[in-house]
Amino acid sequence: MAGPQEAENWFKEQGYVQPAGSRIIACHGYGCARRLAISVDGAWLSRAVASLRAAQGSPDAERRALAEVVRSYTAYIAASFGGKPDVPGSPPQMSGVHGQMDCLDETANTTSLLLILQDQGLLTHHMVEHPESRGFFFDGRYPHFTAVIAEKRTGAEWAVDPWKKPPGHRPDILPLDRWRQDS
């Protein structure tokens, strides 16, 4: 397990801005070409807090609650960007378009949210890890990135990946090894 410092270092590696307090510099336009400061607080955060506190019983319950929080967050962030809703899966013709997100944008935005939740003590069973990638062209797969959490007790790593889903839909949360095998 790499830990939160490694997750924060990923932002530096990519040239992105890591979250600070409740402020996220949300990425869009593919490769974080466009950025928008968003505050994660108020009524939205209160609902997220209630959901996560109700799910403190087990790692599985916490992941289900995180899926709901990320679902709500993707809708919140898309509304904050305005314009045409994000098209899942990064169609090449949407590159550079306001409000459209590729997997790097989604990974940065999701990891930012997870770090804020962690910093506020809302993750009981998980910690935020360094984002991961799969696919390297030479293996016949296009590169793809995802946010990662790990169970504190077991070290089991989980991908938190909203990239294939439209804003407001539950993200894929699956074992990281299984995510790495997907194409």
Short mmCIF file of the C-alpha atoms (twelve columns), coordinates in Angstrom:
data_MODEL
# 
_entry.id   MODEL 
# 
loop_
_atom_site.group_PDB 
_atom_site.id 
_atom_site.type_symbol 
_atom_site.label_atom_id 
_atom_site.label_alt_id 
_atom_site.label_comp_id 
_atom_site.label_asym_id 
_atom_site.label_seq_id 
_atom_site.Cartn_x 
_atom_site.Cartn_y 
_atom_site.Cartn_z 
_atom_site.pdbx_PDB_model_num 
ATOM 1   C CA . MET A 1   0.000   0.000  0.000   1 
ATOM 2   C CA . ALA A 2   1.391   3.332  -1.046  1 
ATOM 3   C CA . GLY A 3   -0.741  5.637  1.078   1 
ATOM 4   C CA . PRO A 4   -2.105  9.155  0.853   1 
ATOM 5   C CA . GLN A 5   1.266   10.819 0.285   1 
ATOM 6   C CA . GLU A 6   1.688   8.743  -2.857  1 
ATOM 7   C CA . ALA A 7   -1.825  9.721  -4.001  1 
ATOM 8   C CA . GLU A 8   -0.933  13.372 -3.518  1 
ATOM 9   C CA . ASN A 9   2.379   12.886 -5.357  1 
ATOM 10  C CA . TRP A 10  0.434   11.625 -8.392  1 
ATOM 11  C CA . PHE A 11  -0.963  15.144 -8.841  1 
ATOM 12  C CA . LYS A 12  2.570   16.537 -8.957  1 
ATOM 13  C CA . GLU A 13  3.675   13.809 -11.395 1 
ATOM 14  C CA . GLN A 14  0.815   14.744 -13.737 1 
ATOM 15  C CA . GLY A 15  1.207   18.513 -13.297 1 
ATOM 16  C CA . TYR A 16  -2.268  18.774 -11.736 1 
ATOM 17  C CA . VAL A 17  -3.382  20.641 -8.614  1 
ATOM 18  C CA . GLN A 18  -4.142  18.472 -5.594  1 
ATOM 19  C CA . PRO A 19  -7.130  19.270 -3.401  1 
ATOM 20  C CA . ALA A 20  -6.790  21.698 -0.509  1 
ATOM 21  C CA . GLY A 21  -9.338  21.831 2.295   1 
ATOM 22  C CA . SER A 22  -12.677 21.436 0.553   1 
ATOM 23  C CA . ARG A 23  -11.437 22.943 -2.733  1 
ATOM 24  C CA . ILE A 24  -10.845 20.823 -5.808  1 
ATOM 25  C CA . ILE A 25  -9.364  22.042 -9.052  1 
ATOM 26  C CA . ALA A 26  -11.616 19.893 -11.243 1 
ATOM 27  C CA . CYS A 27  -10.200 18.679 -14.547 1 
ATOM 28  C CA . HIS A 28  -12.009 18.481 -17.880 1 
ATOM 29  C CA . GLY A 29  -11.259 18.876 -21.584 1 
ATOM 30  C CA . TYR A 30  -9.084  15.689 -21.583 1 
ATOM 31  C CA . GLY A 31  -5.733  15.514 -19.825 1 
ATOM 32  C CA . CYS A 32  -6.817  18.303 -17.453 1 
ATOM 33  C CA . ALA A 33  -6.575  20.800 -20.320 1 
ATOM 34  C CA . ARG A 34  -9.333  22.817 -18.628 1 
ATOM 35  C CA . ARG A 35  -9.651  23.419 -14.899 1 
ATOM 36  C CA . LEU A 36  -12.357 24.760 -12.622 1 
ATOM 37  C CA . ALA A 37  -12.121 25.458 -8.883  1 
ATOM 38  C CA . ILE A 38  -14.985 23.692 -7.110  1 
ATOM 39  C CA . SER A 39  -15.803 23.740 -3.418  1 
ATOM 40  C CA . VAL A 40  -16.944 20.398 -1.998  1 
ATOM 41  C CA . ASP A 41  -18.992 21.511 0.969   1 
ATOM 42  C CA . GLY A 42  -22.471 22.546 2.032   1 
ATOM 43  C CA . ALA A 43  -25.531 20.382 1.468   1 
ATOM 44  C CA . TRP A 44  -23.762 18.034 -0.934  1 
ATOM 45  C CA . LEU A 45  -21.016 17.234 1.577   1 
ATOM 46  C CA . SER A 46  -23.556 16.843 4.400   1 
ATOM 47  C CA . ARG A 47  -25.319 14.116 2.396   1 
ATOM 48  C CA . ALA A 48  -21.989 12.413 1.666   1 
ATOM 49  C CA . VAL A 49  -21.036 12.539 5.353   1 
ATOM 50  C CA . ALA A 50  -24.367 10.993 6.371   1 
ATOM 51  C CA . SER A 51  -24.008 8.222  3.790   1 
ATOM 52  C CA . LEU A 52  -20.445 7.343  4.811   1 
ATOM 53  C CA . ARG A 53  -21.151 7.482  8.547   1 
ATOM 54  C CA . ALA A 54  -24.095 5.103  8.067   1 
ATOM 55  C CA . ALA A 55  -21.755 2.669  6.273   1 
ATOM 56  C CA . GLN A 56  -19.013 2.326  8.889   1 
ATOM 57  C CA . GLY A 57  -19.951 -1.292 9.675   1 
ATOM 58  C CA . SER A 58  -17.777 -3.012 7.074   1 
ATOM 59  C CA . PRO A 59  -15.417 -2.365 4.154   1 
ATOM 60  C CA . ASP A 60  -18.084 -3.648 1.747   1 
ATOM 61  C CA . ALA A 61  -20.703 -1.250 3.145   1 
ATOM 62  C CA . GLU A 62  -18.219 1.609  2.906   1 
ATOM 63  C CA . ARG A 63  -17.483 0.800  -0.770  1 
ATOM 64  C CA . ARG A 64  -21.224 0.747  -1.536  1 
ATOM 65  C CA . ALA A 65  -21.581 4.135  0.171   1 
ATOM 66  C CA . LEU A 66  -18.547 5.465  -1.718  1 
ATOM 67  C CA . ALA A 67  -20.144 4.355  -4.986  1 
ATOM 68  C CA . GLU A 68  -23.192 6.437  -4.106  1 
ATOM 69  C CA . VAL A 69  -21.065 9.419  -3.048  1 
ATOM 70  C CA . VAL A 70  -19.017 9.274  -6.279  1 
ATOM 71  C CA . ARG A 71  -22.259 8.892  -8.287  1 
ATOM 72  C CA . SER A 72  -23.615 12.048 -6.695  1 
ATOM 73  C CA . TYR A 73  -20.265 13.828 -7.078  1 
ATOM 74  C CA . THR A 74  -20.069 13.135 -10.822 1 
ATOM 75  C CA . ALA A 75  -23.500 14.745 -11.240 1 
ATOM 76  C CA . TYR A 76  -22.424 17.688 -9.039  1 
ATOM 77  C CA . ILE A 77  -19.189 18.265 -10.941 1 
ATOM 78  C CA . ALA A 78  -20.881 17.968 -14.362 1 
ATOM 79  C CA . ALA A 79  -23.470 20.569 -13.305 1 
ATOM 80  C CA . SER A 80  -20.623 22.806 -12.095 1 
ATOM 81  C CA . PHE A 81  -18.922 22.611 -15.503 1 
ATOM 82  C CA . GLY A 82  -22.151 23.420 -17.329 1 
ATOM 83  C CA . GLY A 83  -22.561 22.822 -21.022 1 
ATOM 84  C CA . LYS A 84  -23.172 19.488 -22.708 1 
ATOM 85  C CA . PRO A 85  -23.093 16.491 -20.309 1 
ATOM 86  C CA . ASP A 86  -19.909 14.418 -20.347 1 
ATOM 87  C CA . VAL A 87  -19.944 11.568 -22.866 1 
ATOM 88  C CA . PRO A 88  -18.605 8.382  -21.194 1 
ATOM 89  C CA . GLY A 89  -15.542 6.622  -22.560 1 
ATOM 90  C CA . SER A 90  -13.674 9.615  -24.026 1 
ATOM 91  C CA . PRO A 91  -14.728 9.742  -27.684 1 
ATOM 92  C CA . PRO A 92  -11.765 11.330 -29.530 1 
ATOM 93  C CA . GLN A 93  -13.955 14.016 -31.121 1 
ATOM 94  C CA . MET A 94  -14.766 15.365 -27.620 1 
ATOM 95  C CA . SER A 95  -11.116 16.149 -26.794 1 
ATOM 96  C CA . GLY A 96  -10.748 19.734 -25.615 1 
ATOM 97  C CA . VAL A 97  -14.505 20.250 -25.306 1 
ATOM 98  C CA . HIS A 98  -15.686 22.111 -22.203 1 
ATOM 99  C CA . GLY A 99  -17.081 19.679 -19.615 1 
ATOM 100 C CA . GLN A 100 -15.867 16.491 -21.311 1 
ATOM 101 C CA . MET A 101 -13.632 14.211 -19.253 1 
ATOM 102 C CA . ASP A 102 -11.181 11.506 -20.224 1 
ATOM 103 C CA . CYS A 103 -9.887  8.923  -17.759 1 
ATOM 104 C CA . LEU A 104 -7.135  11.262 -16.508 1 
ATOM 105 C CA . ASP A 105 -9.711  13.955 -15.721 1 
ATOM 106 C CA . GLU A 106 -11.972 11.388 -14.030 1 
ATOM 107 C CA . THR A 107 -9.043  9.954  -12.056 1 
ATOM 108 C CA . ALA A 108 -7.894  13.385 -10.865 1 
ATOM 109 C CA . ASN A 109 -11.415 14.445 -9.887  1 
ATOM 110 C CA . THR A 110 -12.255 11.173 -8.121  1 
ATOM 111 C CA . THR A 111 -8.909  11.017 -6.308  1 
ATOM 112 C CA . SER A 112 -9.386  14.639 -5.203  1 
ATOM 113 C CA . LEU A 113 -12.789 13.792 -3.748  1 
ATOM 114 C CA . LEU A 114 -11.466 10.670 -2.018  1 
ATOM 115 C CA . LEU A 115 -8.589  12.640 -0.466  1 
ATOM 116 C CA . ILE A 116 -11.012 15.261 0.875   1 
ATOM 117 C CA . LEU A 117 -13.211 12.538 2.382   1 
ATOM 118 C CA . GLN A 118 -10.149 10.873 3.880   1 
ATOM 119 C CA . ASP A 119 -8.779  14.155 5.276   1 
ATOM 120 C CA . GLN A 120 -12.132 14.750 6.967   1 
ATOM 121 C CA . GLY A 121 -11.944 11.330 8.642   1 
ATOM 122 C CA . LEU A 122 -14.863 9.910  6.672   1 
ATOM 123 C CA . LEU A 123 -13.126 6.765  5.405   1 
ATOM 124 C CA . THR A 124 -13.168 4.199  8.203   1 
ATOM 125 C CA . HIS A 125 -12.078 1.085  6.313   1 
ATOM 126 C CA . HIS A 126 -10.115 2.443  3.340   1 
ATOM 127 C CA . MET A 127 -7.258  4.758  2.462   1 
ATOM 128 C CA . VAL A 128 -6.612  6.560  -0.794  1 
ATOM 129 C CA . GLU A 129 -3.803  5.151  -2.897  1 
ATOM 130 C CA . HIS A 130 -1.732  6.315  -5.868  1 
ATOM 131 C CA . PRO A 131 -3.870  6.097  -9.037  1 
ATOM 132 C CA . GLU A 132 -3.104  3.167  -11.323 1 
ATOM 133 C CA . SER A 133 -3.017  2.611  -15.062 1 
ATOM 134 C CA . ARG A 134 -3.434  -0.300 -17.451 1 
ATOM 135 C CA . GLY A 135 -2.745  -0.713 -21.149 1 
ATOM 136 C CA . PHE A 136 0.408   0.369  -22.907 1 
ATOM 137 C CA . PHE A 137 -0.459  0.273  -26.638 1 
ATOM 138 C CA . PHE A 138 2.097   -2.527 -27.222 1 
ATOM 139 C CA . ASP A 139 -0.213  -4.901 -25.335 1 
ATOM 140 C CA . GLY A 140 -3.067  -3.958 -27.659 1 
ATOM 141 C CA . ARG A 141 -4.847  -1.832 -25.076 1 
ATOM 142 C CA . TYR A 142 -5.255  1.928  -24.919 1 
ATOM 143 C CA . PRO A 143 -3.822  3.365  -21.652 1 
ATOM 144 C CA . HIS A 144 -6.450  3.925  -18.965 1 
ATOM 145 C CA . PHE A 145 -6.207  5.346  -15.434 1 
ATOM 146 C CA . THR A 146 -8.310  5.009  -12.278 1 
ATOM 147 C CA . ALA A 147 -8.493  6.207  -8.685  1 
ATOM 148 C CA . VAL A 148 -7.582  3.547  -6.101  1 
ATOM 149 C CA . ILE A 149 -8.524  2.814  -2.501  1 
ATOM 150 C CA . ALA A 150 -7.122  0.073  -0.260  1 
ATOM 151 C CA . GLU A 151 -8.680  -1.665 2.701   1 
ATOM 152 C CA . LYS A 152 -6.781  -0.654 5.819   1 
ATOM 153 C CA . ARG A 153 -7.025  -4.093 7.458   1 
ATOM 154 C CA . THR A 154 -6.197  -6.365 4.511   1 
ATOM 155 C CA . GLY A 155 -4.434  -4.084 2.020   1 
ATOM 156 C CA . ALA A 156 -6.830  -5.252 -0.726  1 
ATOM 157 C CA . GLU A 157 -6.846  -2.605 -3.465  1 
ATOM 158 C CA . TRP A 158 -9.956  -1.427 -5.306  1 
ATOM 159 C CA . ALA A 159 -10.369 0.623  -8.493  1 
ATOM 160 C CA . VAL A 160 -12.884 3.491  -8.250  1 
ATOM 161 C CA . ASP A 161 -13.630 4.200  -11.904 1 
ATOM 162 C CA . PRO A 162 -16.513 6.406  -13.164 1 
ATOM 163 C CA . TRP A 163 -15.024 6.772  -16.675 1 
ATOM 164 C CA . LYS A 164 -17.402 4.389  -18.521 1 
ATOM 165 C CA . LYS A 165 -20.500 5.922  -16.929 1 
ATOM 166 C CA . PRO A 166 -22.362 9.157  -17.582 1 
ATOM 167 C CA . PRO A 167 -22.387 11.718 -14.756 1 
ATOM 168 C CA . GLY A 168 -24.805 10.701 -12.010 1 
ATOM 169 C CA . HIS A 169 -24.326 6.949  -12.500 1 
ATOM 170 C CA . ARG A 170 -22.596 4.630  -10.045 1 
ATOM 171 C CA . PRO A 171 -18.892 4.119  -10.822 1 
ATOM 172 C CA . ASP A 172 -17.236 0.755  -11.181 1 
ATOM 173 C CA . ILE A 173 -15.678 -0.214 -7.853  1 
ATOM 174 C CA . LEU A 174 -13.920 -3.518 -8.308  1 
ATOM 175 C CA . PRO A 175 -10.776 -5.325 -7.182  1 
ATOM 176 C CA . LEU A 176 -7.787  -3.595 -8.753  1 
ATOM 177 C CA . ASP A 177 -6.411  -6.860 -10.188 1 
ATOM 178 C CA . ARG A 178 -9.707  -7.472 -11.989 1 
ATOM 179 C CA . TRP A 179 -9.750  -3.860 -13.256 1 
ATOM 180 C CA . ARG A 180 -6.198  -4.295 -14.618 1 
ATOM 181 C CA . GLN A 181 -7.328  -7.332 -16.653 1 
ATOM 182 C CA . ASP A 182 -10.260 -5.519 -18.278 1 
ATOM 183 C CA . SER A 183 -9.690  -3.982 -21.674 1 
# 
